[in-house]
Amino acid sequence: MADKIKAAIIGPGNIGMDLMYKIINRAKYIELDTVAGIIPGSEGLKLARENGFNTCVNGIDGILGNEDIKIVFDCTGAKPHLIHAPLLKNENKIAVDLTPAAVGPYVVPAVNMHEIYNTDNYNLVTCGGQATVPIVAAINAAAEVEYAEIVSTISSRSAGPATRQNIDEFTETTSDALVKVGGAKKAKAIIILNPAEPPIMMRNTIYCQVKTPDEKAITQSVLEMVKKVQEYVPGYSLKLAPIIEGNKVTTIVEVAGEGSYLPKYAGNLDIITAAALAVAEKAAENMLNISESTRGAEQ
């Protein structure tokens, strides 16, 4: 087994802790070294210490200067990441950005990971983007999407302070990714925080206006894409197969979380942490020069 690449997490909130457990349970080429926060008594830092990881309470300053750490997951917010990004770049650390800051290229593993080879900042778009961009890309591959509109509905309980503070960035970044990665000519994104009890699963409704509404081709493309996403997000499922009405396509996907740290209804957090790990694992493979044959033998 090849050596692993050391990584750090900035932001020990819900997203950071869910990611920590994913690294513990799934990572093949990533070794978590440090979890950085700014609140000494936070539950996240306590959990990190209990799991044997280094912690610090001076944020990114506790990571800068540590040459062993090569990959840094930023689980803070859009505005902090704008500060963090150049600092990490200056130290040749790869940033995996789970905020909607949109500093680096948008990466949605099932769609364009194979196109993003050498970058120092992977932007994970948003939870809504990770859930819906693959479907828009699949529909676009079969029918050429003129306009895409998505509505991501998540439980209020799974929307932490960072999510609530970044609503504007969420809609702007998601819409942009639907065009740049999903292939739509124009797009719009909407997020709804639903206070229902018991909490609802994350559901994403995707509407597309297309040029060539071939139901068979669209359905087949969407089903294939769902399988690709399920490779790293097991709780991703198609709840409504594509419905064609004239040149409009409507479909719905649901995301259930793994439940390793957060409740299963927090699929919005699960999908972005799962995508972040998938991206980091690929980056680590590249850093370790792991070949396809080596990866197959390890599996």
VODOTI-160297 format. One record per residue: residue number from 1; x, y, z of N, C-alpha, C in turn. Coordinates in steps of 0.1 Angstrom, whole numbers, plus 2048, in hexadecimal, padded with zeros to 3 digits. Atoms other than C-alpha are relative to their C-alpha. Layout:
# VODOTI-160297
(kedo NUM; (X; Y; Z); (X; Y; Z); (X; Y; Z))
...
//
This chain:
# VODOTI-160297
(kedo 1; (808; 7F4; 800); (800; 800; 800); (809; 80D; 800))
(kedo 2; (7F8; 7F4; 801); (80E; 822; 7F6); (7FD; 809; 80D))
(kedo 3; (802; 7F6; 7F5); (813; 83D; 810); (7F4; 809; 7FD))
(kedo 4; (80B; 7F7; 802); (7F6; 854; 816); (804; 80E; 801))
(kedo 5; (7FD; 7F2; 800); (7F4; 879; 811); (7F9; 806; 80C))
(kedo 6; (805; 7FA; 7F4); (7EF; 88D; 831); (7F7; 80C; 7FC))
(kedo 7; (80A; 7F6; 803); (7D1; 8A4; 832); (7FC; 807; 80D))
(kedo 8; (805; 7F9; 7F5); (7C1; 8BD; 849); (7F2; 805; 7FD))
(kedo 9; (80E; 7FA; 801); (79D; 8CA; 84F); (800; 80E; 807))
(kedo 10; (802; 7F3; 7F9); (796; 8EF; 856); (7F1; 801; 802))
(kedo 11; (80F; 7FF; 7FE); (774; 8F3; 866); (7FA; 7F3; 806))
(kedo 12; (805; 80C; 7F9); (769; 8D8; 880); (7F1; 800; 802))
(kedo 13; (80E; 800; 7FE); (744; 8DE; 87B); (7FA; 7F3; 7FA))
(kedo 14; (807; 80C; 805); (72A; 8C5; 86D); (807; 7FB; 7F3))
(kedo 15; (7FA; 804; 80D); (73A; 8C4; 84A); (80E; 7FA; 803))
(kedo 16; (7F3; 804; 7FD); (75D; 8C1; 858); (801; 7F3; 808))
(kedo 17; (800; 80D; 7F9); (754; 8A5; 870); (7FB; 7F5; 7F8))
(kedo 18; (805; 80A; 808); (740; 892; 857); (80C; 7FB; 7F6))
(kedo 19; (7F4; 803; 808); (75F; 894; 840); (80A; 7F8; 808))
(kedo 20; (7F7; 808; 7F8); (775; 888; 85C); (7FD; 7F2; 801))
(kedo 21; (804; 80F; 7FF); (761; 868; 860); (801; 7F9; 7F3))
(kedo 22; (7FE; 806; 80D); (761; 863; 83B); (80E; 7FC; 7FD))
(kedo 23; (7F1; 803; 802); (787; 865; 83A); (803; 7F4; 809))
(kedo 24; (7FD; 80B; 7F7); (789; 84D; 858); (7FB; 7F3; 7F9))
(kedo 25; (806; 80C; 804); (771; 834; 848); (803; 7FC; 7F1))
(kedo 26; (7FF; 803; 80E); (778; 837; 823); (80E; 802; 7F9))
(kedo 27; (7F5; 7FC; 807); (799; 847; 81A); (80B; 7F5; 7FE))
(kedo 28; (7F5; 80A; 804); (7B4; 832; 808); (80D; 807; 7FF))
(kedo 29; (7F4; 7F9; 803); (7CD; 84D; 800); (802; 80D; 808))
(kedo 30; (800; 7F4; 7F8); (7C5; 869; 819); (802; 7FC; 80E))
(kedo 31; (7FF; 802; 7F1); (7D1; 86A; 83D); (7FE; 80D; 807))
(kedo 32; (803; 7F4; 7F9); (7C1; 884; 853); (80A; 803; 80B))
(kedo 33; (7F6; 7FD; 7F6); (7DB; 896; 868); (7FB; 80A; 80A))
(kedo 34; (804; 7F5; 7F8); (7CB; 8B6; 876); (7F2; 805; 7FD))
(kedo 35; (80D; 7F9; 802); (7A9; 8C5; 87C); (802; 80E; 807))
(kedo 36; (7FD; 7F2; 7FB); (7AB; 8EB; 880); (7F2; 807; 802))
(kedo 37; (80C; 7F8; 7FD); (790; 901; 891); (804; 80D; 806))
(kedo 38; (7FD; 7F3; 7FA); (78D; 922; 8A3); (7F9; 800; 80E))
(kedo 39; (808; 800; 7F3); (777; 918; 8C1); (806; 7F5; 809))
(kedo 40; (7F9; 80B; 7F8); (78C; 905; 8DC); (7F6; 7F5; 805))
(kedo 41; (808; 80A; 7FA); (76E; 8F3; 8EB); (7F6; 7FA; 7F6))
(kedo 42; (809; 805; 80A); (75D; 8E9; 8CB); (7FF; 7F1; 800))
(kedo 43; (803; 80F; 800); (74D; 8C6; 8C8); (809; 7FA; 7F5))
(kedo 44; (7F8; 806; 80B); (75F; 8C1; 8A7); (80E; 7FD; 804))
(kedo 45; (7F2; 802; 7FC); (782; 8C6; 8B5); (801; 7F5; 80A))
(kedo 46; (800; 80A; 7F6); (779; 8B0; 8D2); (800; 7F2; 7F9))
(kedo 47; (802; 80D; 807); (76E; 894; 8BA); (80D; 7FD; 7F8))
(kedo 48; (7F3; 802; 808); (78E; 899; 8A5); (80B; 7FA; 80A))
(kedo 49; (7F6; 804; 7F6); (7A4; 895; 8C4); (7FD; 7F1; 804))
(kedo 50; (804; 80E; 7FC); (790; 876; 8CF); (804; 7F6; 7F6))
(kedo 51; (7FD; 809; 80B); (797; 867; 8AD); (80F; 800; 7FD))
(kedo 52; (7F1; 800; 801); (7BD; 86D; 8B1); (806; 80A; 7F6))
(kedo 53; (7FB; 7F6; 809); (7C1; 88B; 89A); (806; 80C; 808))
(kedo 54; (7FB; 7F4; 7FB); (7D5; 8AA; 8A1); (7F5; 80B; 7FE))
(kedo 55; (80A; 7F5; 801); (7C0; 8C9; 8A7); (807; 80E; 804))
(kedo 56; (7FB; 7F2; 7FD); (7C6; 8EF; 8A9); (7F4; 809; 801))
(kedo 57; (80B; 7F6; 7FF); (7B1; 90D; 8B2); (803; 80D; 7FA))
(kedo 58; (7FD; 7F4; 806); (7C2; 927; 89D); (7FD; 7FF; 7F1))
(kedo 59; (805; 801; 80E); (7B1; 91D; 87C); (80B; 7FC; 7F7))
(kedo 60; (7F7; 804; 80A); (7C6; 91B; 85D); (80F; 802; 804))
(kedo 61; (7F2; 7FD; 7FB); (7E5; 929; 870); (806; 7F3; 806))
(kedo 62; (7FB; 80C; 7FB); (7E7; 907; 880); (805; 7F5; 7F6))
(kedo 63; (7FC; 809; 80B); (7EC; 8F6; 85E); (80B; 806; 7F8))
(kedo 64; (7F5; 7FA; 808); (802; 90F; 84C); (80E; 7FE; 807))
(kedo 65; (7F2; 804; 7FB); (827; 906; 850); (802; 7F2; 802))
(kedo 66; (7FE; 80F; 7FF); (820; 8E1; 853); (802; 7FA; 7F3))
(kedo 67; (7FD; 805; 80D); (831; 8D3; 835); (7FB; 7F2; 7FD))
(kedo 68; (805; 80D; 802); (823; 8B0; 83B); (7F2; 800; 7FA))
(kedo 69; (80E; 7FF; 804); (800; 8BB; 834); (7FF; 805; 7F1))
(kedo 70; (800; 7FD; 80E); (7FA; 8BB; 80E); (7F2; 804; 7FB))
(kedo 71; (80E; 7FD; 804); (7D4; 8BD; 80B); (7F8; 805; 80C))
(kedo 72; (808; 7F9; 7F5); (7BD; 8D4; 81F); (7F1; 801; 7FB))
(kedo 73; (80E; 7FE; 802); (797; 8D1; 820); (7FB; 80C; 807))
(kedo 74; (805; 7F4; 7FA); (787; 8F2; 826); (7F1; 7FF; 802))
(kedo 75; (80E; 802; 7FC); (766; 8ED; 838); (7FA; 80C; 808))
(kedo 76; (804; 7F4; 7F8); (761; 911; 844); (7F5; 807; 7F8))
(kedo 77; (80A; 7F9; 807); (74F; 92A; 82E); (806; 807; 7F4))
(kedo 78; (7FB; 7FA; 80C); (752; 93D; 80D); (80A; 80B; 803))
(kedo 79; (7F7; 7F4; 7FD); (761; 95D; 81C); (80D; 7FB; 806))
(kedo 80; (7F3; 804; 7FB); (77B; 94B; 831); (809; 7F9; 7F6))
(kedo 81; (7F8; 807; 809); (785; 935; 814); (808; 80A; 7F6))
(kedo 82; (7FA; 7F6; 809); (78D; 955; 7FF); (80E; 804; 807))
(kedo 83; (7F4; 7FC; 7F9); (7A7; 95C; 81A); (80A; 7F3; 800))
(kedo 84; (7F8; 80C; 7FF); (7B3; 938; 81E); (807; 7FC; 7F3))
(kedo 85; (7FB; 805; 80D); (7B8; 930; 7F9); (80E; 805; 7FC))
(kedo 86; (7F3; 7FC; 804); (7D6; 946; 7F1); (80B; 7FC; 80A))
(kedo 87; (7F6; 804; 7F6); (7E7; 93C; 812); (804; 7F1; 7FE))
(kedo 88; (7FD; 80E; 802); (7E4; 917; 80A); (808; 7FE; 7F3))
(kedo 89; (7F9; 800; 80D); (7EF; 91D; 7E6); (80F; 804; 802))
(kedo 90; (7F2; 7FC; 7FE); (80E; 92F; 7F2); (809; 7F5; 806))
(kedo 91; (7F8; 80C; 7FA); (818; 90F; 805); (7FF; 7F4; 7F8))
(kedo 92; (802; 80C; 809); (810; 8F8; 7E8); (7F7; 7F5; 806))
(kedo 93; (809; 809; 7FA); (7F4; 8E8; 7FB); (7F3; 800; 7F7))
(kedo 94; (80C; 801; 808); (7D6; 8DB; 7E7); (7F4; 803; 809))
(kedo 95; (80C; 7FD; 7F9); (7B5; 8EA; 7F3); (7F4; 7F9; 7FA))
(kedo 96; (80D; 806; 804); (795; 8D6; 7F1); (7F5; 808; 807))
(kedo 97; (809; 7F5; 7FB); (77B; 8F1; 7F5); (7F1; 7FB; 801))
(kedo 98; (80E; 804; 7FE); (759; 8E6; 804); (7F7; 80C; 802))
(kedo 99; (808; 7F3; 7FF); (74D; 90B; 804); (7FD; 804; 7F2))
(kedo 100; (804; 7FB; 80E); (73C; 91D; 7E7); (808; 80C; 7FC))
(kedo 101; (7F7; 7F5; 803); (75A; 935; 7E4); (803; 801; 7F1))
(kedo 102; (7FE; 800; 80F); (760; 92A; 7C0); (80E; 806; 7FC))
(kedo 103; (7F3; 7FC; 803); (785; 931; 7C1); (806; 7F8; 7F5))
(kedo 104; (7FA; 80A; 80A); (791; 912; 7AE); (7F5; 7FC; 7F6))
(kedo 105; (80A; 805; 80A); (780; 8FF; 791); (7F6; 7F7; 807))
(kedo 106; (80B; 808; 7FA); (75F; 8EF; 799); (803; 7F1; 7FD))
(kedo 107; (7FD; 80F; 802); (763; 8C9; 79E); (7F4; 7F8; 805))
(kedo 108; (80B; 80A; 7FD); (746; 8B0; 79E); (805; 7F3; 7FB))
(kedo 109; (7F9; 80C; 804); (757; 88E; 79F); (7FA; 7F8; 7F5))
(kedo 110; (806; 809; 80A); (73E; 87B; 78A); (800; 806; 7F2))
(kedo 111; (801; 7F9; 80D); (73F; 895; 76F); (80D; 804; 7FA))
(kedo 112; (7F4; 7FA; 806); (761; 8A6; 76B); (80D; 7FE; 807))
(kedo 113; (7F4; 802; 7F9); (77A; 898; 783); (80C; 7FC; 7F7))
(kedo 114; (7F6; 805; 809); (78C; 888; 766); (807; 80C; 7F8))
(kedo 115; (7FB; 7F5; 807); (791; 8AB; 757); (809; 809; 808))
(kedo 116; (7F9; 7F8; 7F6); (7A0; 8BB; 776); (80C; 7F9; 805))
(kedo 117; (7F4; 808; 7FC); (7C4; 8AF; 779); (808; 808; 80A))
(kedo 118; (7F7; 7F8; 7F8); (7DA; 8CA; 787); (7FB; 80D; 804))
(kedo 119; (805; 7F3; 7FA); (7CB; 8E5; 79D); (803; 800; 80E))
(kedo 120; (7FD; 800; 7F2); (7D3; 8F1; 7BF); (7F3; 803; 808))
(kedo 121; (80D; 7FD; 7F9); (7AE; 8F8; 7C8); (7F5; 7FA; 7F9))
(kedo 122; (80C; 806; 806); (791; 8E1; 7C1); (7F4; 805; 807))
(kedo 123; (80C; 7FA; 7FA); (770; 8F2; 7C6); (7F4; 7F6; 7FF))
(kedo 124; (80A; 80A; 800); (754; 8DA; 7D0); (7F2; 806; 7FD))
(kedo 125; (80C; 7F9; 804); (739; 8F3; 7C4); (7F7; 801; 80D))
(kedo 126; (809; 800; 7F4); (71D; 8ED; 7DE); (7F9; 7F2; 801))
(kedo 127; (807; 80D; 7FF); (708; 8D0; 7EB); (7F6; 7FE; 7F5))
(kedo 128; (80A; 800; 80A); (6ED; 8D9; 7D3); (806; 7FD; 7F2))
(kedo 129; (7F9; 802; 80C); (706; 8DA; 7B7); (805; 7F2; 7FE))
(kedo 130; (7FB; 80E; 801); (715; 8B8; 7BF); (7F4; 7F7; 7FD))
(kedo 131; (80C; 809; 802); (6F1; 8A9; 7BF); (7FA; 802; 7F2))
(kedo 132; (808; 7FD; 80C); (6E4; 8BA; 79F); (808; 802; 7F3))
(kedo 133; (7F8; 7FE; 80C); (701; 8C2; 788); (801; 7F3; 7F8))
(kedo 134; (7FF; 80C; 808); (705; 89D; 77F); (7F4; 7FD; 7F8))
(kedo 135; (80C; 803; 807); (6E1; 89A; 775); (7FE; 809; 7F4))
(kedo 136; (800; 7F6; 80B); (6E2; 8BA; 760); (80A; 7FC; 7F5))
(kedo 137; (7F6; 804; 809); (702; 8AD; 750); (7FB; 7F4; 7F8))
(kedo 138; (805; 80C; 807); (6F1; 88C; 748); (7F5; 803; 7F6))
(kedo 139; (80A; 7FC; 809); (6D3; 89C; 739); (806; 807; 7F4))
(kedo 140; (7FA; 7F8; 80B); (6E9; 8B4; 725); (807; 7F7; 7F6))
(kedo 141; (7F9; 80A; 809); (6FD; 896; 717); (7F6; 7FA; 7F6))
(kedo 142; (80A; 807; 808); (6DC; 888; 709); (7F7; 809; 7F8))
(kedo 143; (80A; 7F8; 806); (6C8; 8A6; 700); (803; 80F; 7FF))
(kedo 144; (7FC; 7F2; 801); (6DB; 8C8; 702); (7F7; 809; 808))
(kedo 145; (808; 7F8; 7F7); (6CE; 8DC; 71F); (801; 80F; 7FD))
(kedo 146; (800; 7F1; 803); (6C4; 900; 716); (7FF; 807; 80D))
(kedo 147; (802; 7FA; 7F3); (6BA; 908; 73A); (7FE; 7F6; 80B))
(kedo 148; (802; 809; 7F5); (6BC; 8F7; 75B); (7FD; 807; 80D))
(kedo 149; (804; 7FA; 7F3); (6AB; 8FF; 77C); (800; 7F5; 80A))
(kedo 150; (800; 80A; 7F6); (6B1; 8EC; 79C); (7FB; 805; 80D))
(kedo 151; (804; 7FC; 7F3); (6A1; 8ED; 7BE); (805; 7F5; 80A))
(kedo 152; (7FB; 809; 7F6); (6B4; 8DE; 7DB); (7F8; 802; 80D))
(kedo 153; (807; 7FF; 7F3); (69F; 8D7; 7FA); (806; 7F8; 80A))
(kedo 154; (7F9; 807; 7F5); (6B1; 8CF; 81A); (7F9; 802; 80D))
(kedo 155; (805; 7FE; 7F2); (6A7; 8CB; 83E); (807; 80C; 807))
(kedo 156; (7FB; 7F5; 7F8); (6AB; 8EA; 853); (80B; 7FB; 80A))
(kedo 157; (7F7; 805; 7F6); (6BD; 8D4; 86C); (80E; 7FE; 7FB))
(kedo 158; (7F3; 803; 806); (6D9; 8CC; 853); (806; 80C; 7FA))
(kedo 159; (7FA; 7F3; 804); (6DF; 8F1; 84B); (807; 807; 80B))
(kedo 160; (7F9; 7F9; 7F5); (6FA; 8FE; 862); (802; 80E; 7FD))
(kedo 161; (7FE; 7F1; 802); (705; 922; 866); (807; 803; 7F3))
(kedo 162; (7F9; 7FC; 80D); (71D; 921; 848); (7F7; 7FF; 7F4))
(kedo 163; (809; 801; 80B); (702; 914; 831); (7F6; 80C; 800))
(kedo 164; (809; 7F5; 7FF); (6EA; 92F; 83D); (806; 80D; 7FC))
(kedo 165; (7F9; 7F4; 803); (704; 94A; 839); (804; 801; 7F1))
(kedo 166; (7FC; 801; 80E); (70C; 93F; 816); (7F5; 7FE; 7F6))
(kedo 167; (80B; 803; 809); (6EA; 93D; 806); (802; 807; 7F2))
(kedo 168; (7FD; 7F9; 80D); (6F3; 958; 7EB); (80A; 7F9; 7F8))
(kedo 169; (7F5; 807; 807); (713; 946; 7E3); (7FC; 7F3; 7FB))
(kedo 170; (805; 80D; 804); (701; 925; 7E2); (7F9; 801; 7F2))
(kedo 171; (807; 7FF; 80C); (6E9; 931; 7C7); (808; 804; 7F4))
(kedo 172; (7F7; 7FB; 80B); (703; 943; 7B2); (80A; 7F5; 7FC))
(kedo 173; (7F6; 80A; 803); (71D; 928; 7B4); (7F9; 7F4; 7F9))
(kedo 174; (807; 80B; 806); (704; 90C; 7AD); (7FC; 803; 7F2))
(kedo 175; (805; 7FC; 80E); (6F5; 91E; 78F); (80C; 800; 7F6))
(kedo 176; (7F4; 800; 809); (718; 924; 781); (805; 7F3; 7FC))
(kedo 177; (7FB; 80D; 802); (722; 900; 785); (7F6; 7F8; 7F6))
(kedo 178; (80A; 807; 809); (702; 8F4; 773); (803; 804; 7F2))
(kedo 179; (7FC; 7FC; 80E); (70F; 907; 755); (80D; 7FB; 7FD))
(kedo 180; (7F2; 803; 803); (734; 902; 757); (803; 7F1; 801))
(kedo 181; (7FD; 80F; 7FE); (734; 8DD; 762); (7F4; 7F8; 7FA))
(kedo 182; (80C; 808; 804); (710; 8D2; 75B); (7FD; 802; 7F1))
(kedo 183; (802; 7FE; 80E); (710; 8E1; 738); (7F4; 808; 7FB))
(kedo 184; (80C; 7F8; 804); (6EF; 8F5; 739); (805; 80D; 7FB))
(kedo 185; (7FD; 7F3; 805); (6EF; 915; 726); (7FD; 80B; 80A))
(kedo 186; (804; 7F7; 7F5); (6DD; 927; 742); (7FB; 7F8; 80C))
(kedo 187; (804; 807; 7F5); (6D5; 91D; 765); (7FC; 808; 80C))
(kedo 188; (805; 7F9; 7F4); (6C4; 926; 786); (800; 7F6; 80B))
(kedo 189; (800; 80A; 7F4); (6C8; 916; 7A9); (7F8; 807; 80B))
(kedo 190; (808; 7FB; 7F4); (6B1; 919; 7C7); (802; 7F6; 80B))
(kedo 191; (7FF; 809; 7F4); (6B6; 90B; 7EA); (7F4; 803; 80A))
(kedo 192; (80B; 7FE; 7F6); (69A; 905; 803); (803; 7F8; 80C))
(kedo 193; (7FD; 806; 7F3); (69F; 8FE; 828); (7F2; 7FC; 806))
(kedo 194; (80D; 805; 7FC); (682; 8E9; 833); (800; 7FC; 80F))
(kedo 195; (7FF; 802; 7F1); (67A; 8E9; 859); (7F7; 7F4; 804))
(kedo 196; (809; 80C; 7FD); (664; 8C9; 857); (806; 7F7; 80A))
(kedo 197; (7FC; 80B; 7F7); (665; 8B0; 873); (7F7; 7F4; 7FE))
(kedo 198; (7F2; 803; 800); (670; 895; 870); (807; 806; 7F4))
(kedo 199; (7F9; 7FA; 80B); (68C; 8A4; 85A); (7FF; 7F8; 7F3))
(kedo 200; (800; 806; 80D); (68A; 89E; 835); (80E; 7FC; 7FB))
(kedo 201; (7F4; 803; 808); (6A4; 88E; 81F); (803; 80B; 7F6))
(kedo 202; (7FD; 7F6; 80A); (6B6; 8A5; 807); (7FA; 7FB; 7F2))
(kedo 203; (806; 803; 80D); (6A2; 8A6; 7E7); (803; 80B; 7F6))
(kedo 204; (7FC; 7F6; 80B); (6AC; 8B7; 7C6); (7F7; 7FE; 7F4))
(kedo 205; (809; 801; 80D); (693; 8BE; 7AA); (808; 808; 7F5))
(kedo 206; (7F9; 7FA; 80B); (6A3; 8C5; 789); (7F7; 801; 7F4))
(kedo 207; (808; 7FD; 80C); (691; 8D6; 76C); (809; 804; 7F5))
(kedo 208; (7F8; 7FC; 80B); (6A1; 8D8; 74A); (7F8; 803; 7F4))
(kedo 209; (806; 7FD; 80E); (696; 8E8; 729); (80B; 7FB; 7F6))
(kedo 210; (7F6; 806; 809); (6A7; 8D3; 70E); (7FC; 802; 7F1))
(kedo 211; (802; 7FE; 80F); (6AB; 8D4; 6E8); (7FA; 7F3; 7FA))
(kedo 212; (804; 80D; 807); (6A6; 8AF; 6E0); (7FA; 7F7; 80B))
(kedo 213; (806; 808; 7F5); (68E; 89F; 6F9); (7FD; 7F1; 7FD))
(kedo 214; (801; 80E; 802); (695; 87A; 6F4); (7FF; 7F9; 80D))
(kedo 215; (802; 806; 7F2); (687; 868; 713); (809; 7F5; 802))
(kedo 216; (7F7; 80C; 7FE); (69A; 848; 70E); (80E; 804; 802))
(kedo 217; (7F2; 7FC; 7FF); (6BB; 859; 709); (803; 807; 80D))
(kedo 218; (7FF; 7F8; 7F4); (6B6; 871; 726); (800; 7F7; 80C))
(kedo 219; (801; 809; 7F5); (6AB; 856; 73E); (80C; 7F7; 802))
(kedo 220; (7F4; 809; 800); (6C8; 83F; 735); (80C; 808; 805))
(kedo 221; (7F5; 7F8; 7FC); (6E1; 85B; 739); (7FF; 804; 80F))
(kedo 222; (802; 7FD; 7F2); (6D2; 865; 75B); (803; 7F4; 809))
(kedo 223; (7FD; 80C; 7F8); (6D3; 841; 768); (80F; 7FD; 801))
(kedo 224; (7F2; 803; 800); (6F7; 83D; 75E); (807; 80A; 809))
(kedo 225; (7FA; 7F6; 7F7); (700; 85D; 770); (7FD; 7FE; 80F))
(kedo 226; (803; 804; 7F2); (6EE; 853; 790); (809; 7F6; 805))
(kedo 227; (7F6; 80B; 7FC); (704; 834; 791); (80E; 805; 803))
(kedo 228; (7F3; 7FA; 7FE); (723; 849; 78E); (801; 807; 80D))
(kedo 229; (800; 7F9; 7F3); (719; 85F; 7AB); (800; 7F7; 80B))
(kedo 230; (801; 80A; 7F5); (710; 841; 7C0); (80D; 7F9; 804))
(kedo 231; (7F3; 806; 7FD); (734; 835; 7BE); (806; 807; 80C))
(kedo 232; (7FA; 7F9; 7F5); (73E; 850; 7D7); (7F5; 806; 80A))
(kedo 233; (80B; 7FB; 7F7); (71B; 85A; 7E5); (7F5; 7F5; 7FF))
(kedo 234; (80A; 80C; 801); (708; 839; 7EC); (7F2; 804; 803))
(kedo 235; (80D; 7FC; 7FD); (6EA; 84C; 7F9); (7F9; 808; 7F5))
(kedo 236; (805; 7F9; 80B); (6E4; 85D; 7D7); (7F6; 7F8; 7F8))
(kedo 237; (809; 808; 807); (6C5; 851; 7C6); (7F6; 808; 7F7))
(kedo 238; (809; 7FA; 809); (6AD; 859; 7AA); (7F2; 7FE; 805))
(kedo 239; (80E; 801; 7FA); (68A; 860; 7B9); (7F5; 802; 7F5))
(kedo 240; (809; 7FE; 80B); (679; 86B; 799); (807; 7FF; 7F3))
(kedo 241; (7FA; 801; 80D); (684; 85E; 777); (7FC; 80C; 7F7))
(kedo 242; (803; 7F4; 809); (685; 879; 75C); (7F3; 7FF; 7FA))
(kedo 243; (80D; 7FE; 806); (663; 885; 751); (802; 80A; 7F5))
(kedo 244; (7FE; 7F7; 80B); (662; 895; 72F); (7F2; 806; 7FC))
(kedo 245; (80C; 7F9; 803); (647; 8AF; 728); (804; 80B; 7F5))
(kedo 246; (7FB; 7F7; 80B); (64E; 8C0; 706); (80F; 800; 800))
(kedo 247; (7F2; 7FF; 7FF); (671; 8CC; 709); (805; 802; 80E))
(kedo 248; (7FD; 7FE; 7F2); (671; 8CD; 72F); (803; 7F2; 806))
(kedo 249; (7FD; 80D; 7F9); (682; 8B1; 744); (800; 803; 80F))
(kedo 250; (801; 7FF; 7F1); (67A; 8AD; 769); (805; 7F3; 806))
(kedo 251; (7FB; 80C; 7F9); (68C; 895; 780); (803; 804; 80F))
(kedo 252; (7FD; 7FD; 7F2); (693; 892; 7A6); (80A; 7F6; 805))
(kedo 253; (7F7; 809; 7F9); (6B0; 884; 7B9); (800; 803; 80F))
(kedo 254; (7FF; 7FF; 7F1); (6B3; 87D; 7DE); (80D; 7FC; 805))
(kedo 255; (7F3; 803; 7FA); (6D2; 87C; 7F4); (7FE; 7FD; 80F))
(kedo 256; (801; 804; 7F2); (6D2; 868; 814); (80F; 7FF; 805))
(kedo 257; (7F2; 801; 7FB); (6F1; 86B; 82A); (804; 7F2; 805))
(kedo 258; (7FC; 80D; 7FB); (706; 84E; 836); (7FC; 7FE; 80E))
(kedo 259; (804; 801; 7F2); (6FE; 855; 85A); (80C; 7FD; 809))
(kedo 260; (7F4; 803; 7F8); (722; 850; 866); (803; 80B; 80B))
(kedo 261; (7FF; 7F5; 7F6); (722; 872; 878); (7F3; 807; 801))
(kedo 262; (80C; 7F8; 800); (704; 886; 86D); (7F4; 7F7; 7FE))
(kedo 263; (80C; 808; 803); (6E0; 879; 86B); (7FF; 7FE; 7F1))
(kedo 264; (801; 803; 80E); (6D6; 869; 84A); (7F9; 80B; 7F8))
(kedo 265; (807; 7F5; 808); (6C0; 887; 841); (809; 80B; 7FB))
(kedo 266; (7F6; 7F5; 804); (6DF; 89D; 83E); (808; 7FC; 7F3))
(kedo 267; (7FA; 804; 80D); (6E5; 891; 81A); (807; 80B; 7F9))
(kedo 268; (7FA; 7F4; 806); (6EE; 8B4; 810); (80F; 801; 805))
(kedo 269; (7F2; 7FF; 7FB); (70D; 8B3; 826); (808; 7F3; 7FB))
(kedo 270; (7FA; 80D; 804); (714; 88E; 81D); (806; 801; 7F2))
(kedo 271; (7FC; 801; 80E); (716; 894; 7F8); (80C; 809; 7FD))
(kedo 272; (7F5; 7F8; 802); (72F; 8B0; 7FA); (80D; 7FB; 807))
(kedo 273; (7F4; 806; 7F9); (746; 89F; 813); (805; 7F3; 7F8))
(kedo 274; (7FD; 80C; 808); (744; 87F; 7FE); (808; 804; 7F3))
(kedo 275; (7FA; 7FB; 80C); (74D; 893; 7DF); (80E; 805; 803))
(kedo 276; (7F3; 7FB; 7FC); (76A; 8A4; 7F1); (80A; 7F5; 802))
(kedo 277; (7F7; 80B; 7FE); (779; 883; 7FC); (804; 7FA; 7F2))
(kedo 278; (7FE; 806; 80D); (775; 875; 7D8); (80B; 809; 7F9))
(kedo 279; (7F6; 7F7; 806); (788; 894; 7CB); (80E; 7FF; 806))
(kedo 280; (7F3; 800; 7F9); (7A3; 893; 7E5); (807; 7F2; 7FE))
(kedo 281; (7FA; 80D; 802); (7A8; 86D; 7E0); (807; 800; 7F2))
(kedo 282; (7FA; 7FF; 80D); (7AE; 874; 7BB); (80C; 808; 7FF))
(kedo 283; (7F4; 7F7; 7FF); (7C6; 890; 7C2); (80B; 7F9; 807))
(kedo 284; (7F6; 808; 7F9); (7D8; 879; 7DA); (806; 7F6; 7F7))
(kedo 285; (7FB; 80A; 80A); (7DA; 85E; 7C0); (80A; 806; 7F7))
(kedo 286; (7F7; 7FA; 80A); (7EA; 876; 7A8); (80D; 804; 807))
(kedo 287; (7F4; 7FC; 7F9); (803; 882; 7C3); (809; 7F4; 803))
(kedo 288; (7F9; 80C; 7FD); (80C; 85E; 7CB); (804; 7F8; 7F3))
(kedo 289; (7FE; 807; 80D); (80D; 854; 7A6); (7FB; 7F2; 800))
(kedo 290; (806; 80D; 800); (7F6; 837; 7AB); (7FA; 7FD; 7F3))
(kedo 291; (805; 804; 80D); (7EE; 825; 78B); (7F3; 7F9; 801))
(kedo 292; (80D; 807; 800); (7CD; 815; 781); (802; 7F2; 804))
(kedo 293; (7FD; 80E; 7FC); (7DD; 7F3; 785); (802; 7FE; 80F))
(kedo 294; (7FD; 800; 7F2); (7E9; 7FB; 7A8); (7F3; 801; 808))
(kedo 295; (80C; 7FE; 7F9); (7C7; 808; 7B2); (7F7; 7F4; 7FF))
(kedo 296; (808; 80C; 802); (7B6; 7E9; 7A4); (804; 7F5; 809))
(kedo 297; (7FA; 80B; 7F7); (7CD; 7D2; 7B8); (7FC; 803; 80E))
(kedo 298; (803; 7FC; 7F2); (7C6; 7E6; 7D8); (7F1; 7FD; 803))
(kedo 299; (80F; 803; 7FE); (7A0; 7E2; 7D3); (7FD; 7F1; 801))
//
